[in-house]
Amino acid sequence: MQPIIANASFSILVLMPLGWLFMAATVALEIAAFSRLTVRRWWNRNLIAPVLVANLLSGAVGFFASYQLNRGWWLVVWLPWVSSNEVDLKSQLGAISVYYGAAFLATILVECATMHVWLRRRFGTATTLKATILTNVASYLIGSVAIYSWSFRLI
């Protein structure tokens, strides 16, 4: 039997220890990937603050955008994690994909802007933007597979 939390949206999970663990793991993955892409090491403590702040800003924008668009259901637009209790994946895959794609693009915009302002003198625009985009692609892919596999009982 699967835990009941698999039937909850991310807006509920984010308030629980597992949600915080998921977000911490995502930020750690992004720090490692960004470090590897820019300084050729898997960890650089000078990159912790910029990646963390970029993710916090992206999360804040997502929170408020989702709240406004859903009249109170925060994070459903920004991170549309839903379960098989809420969505029929076969018939609504297109709608989920549109929401997820829009949220991903908005995340990229917020994080690229933040990372560019913070690191433009250190790495240059092209390096910073490329590393931010690739880092987010990796974290979105890994995080999406993990979350959706669990909530739709694919694993």
N, C-alpha and C positions, 0 to 999 in steps of 0.2 A: 504494500500500500504506500502511495506517495504522500509525503507530508502535505498538510493543508496549505502551507505557504506557497506551494506551486500553483495554487488556484488564485493567488492574489496578484494584483497589479503591482508594478514597481513602486508606485506612490505609497503603497502600504509597506512593502518590503524595505524601502529606504529608511523607515523608522525603526527597523529591527537590526540586531547585530549582524545578521547575514547580509543585509543590504549594505551596511557600513563596510563589511569585509569585502564584498563585491566591488564597491567603489574604491577602496584602498588598493585592491589588487589591480584594478584598471589603471589607477594613477601610477602605481609602481611599474606596471608594464609600459606605460607611456614614458615614464622617466628613463627606463632602461632602453627603450627603442630610440627615443630622441637622443640620448647620450651616444648610443652606438652609431647613429646616422650622422652626428655632428663632430664628436671628439674621438670616435673609433674605440670607445671603451663602453662596457655594459653599464657602468654607473658613474655619474659625475654629480657630486653633491651640489655643485654650483647650478645645476639645472633643476633641482628639486623645486625651488620656489617658483620659477617661471611656469613650469608644467602644472604645479598645484594651483597657482593663481588662475591660469588659463582654464583649468577644469572647473574651478569654483565659479568663475565668471560665466562660463558656458552653462553650468548647472543653474545658476541664478537666473540667467536669461530664459532658460528652459522652464524653470519653475513659474516665472511670471507670465511667460507666453502661454504656457499650458493653462494656467489659472484663468487668464483672460479668455482664451478660446473655448474653454470647457465650463466656464462659470463655476469653478471650484474644484474640478478634478485635476489637480496639479500633476504634472509629469506624464500624463497620458499622451500628450502630443509629443513632447520632447523625447521621451523614451517610451514608446508605445508597447510596453511589455504587457501582454494580456495572456490569458490562459484559454484552454479549450472550453472552460465554463463560460467565457465571455465572447469568444469568437470562434466561428467555424472556419478553420484555416483554409480549407479547400475552396470555399466560396468567397472568402474575404481577403485572400492573400494580396490581391491588387491594392485594396484600400490600406492594408497594413504596410505594404511596400511604399506607397506614396507618402504616408506619414513618416515612415522611418527614413526614407530618402530626404525628405524636407528637413527633418530633425538633424540628419547627418550633415547636410549642407550648412545649416545654421550653426551647428557646432564647429564645423571647419572655419566658417567666417569669424566667429567669435575668438576661437583659439588662434587662428592665424594672425588676426589683428593684435591680440595680446602678446603672442610670442614675437611678432615683428617689432612692436614697440619696445619690449623688454630686451631683445637680443640683437637688434639691428646693427649695432656697432661691433658686436662680437663675431657674428657669422655672416652677415649680409642677408639681403632679402631673399634671394633665390634659395639659399641653403636652409634658412629658417622656414620658409613656406613649404618647401619640399619635405623637410623632416616632419613638420607638423601634420601635413596631409598624410604621409605614409604611416606615421605613428597612429593617427586616428583611424585609418583604414584597418590597421592591424588590431587595434583595441576593439573597434566595432565588430569586426569579423569574429574574433575570439569570444567577446562578450555576448554577441548575438547568438552564436552557436550554443554557448553554455546556457544562456537564459531560456531561449526558445526550445531547445532540446528538452530541458527540464519541465518547463511549463506546458508543453504540448505532448509530453511523455514520448519523445522520439528516441530516448536512450533508456 
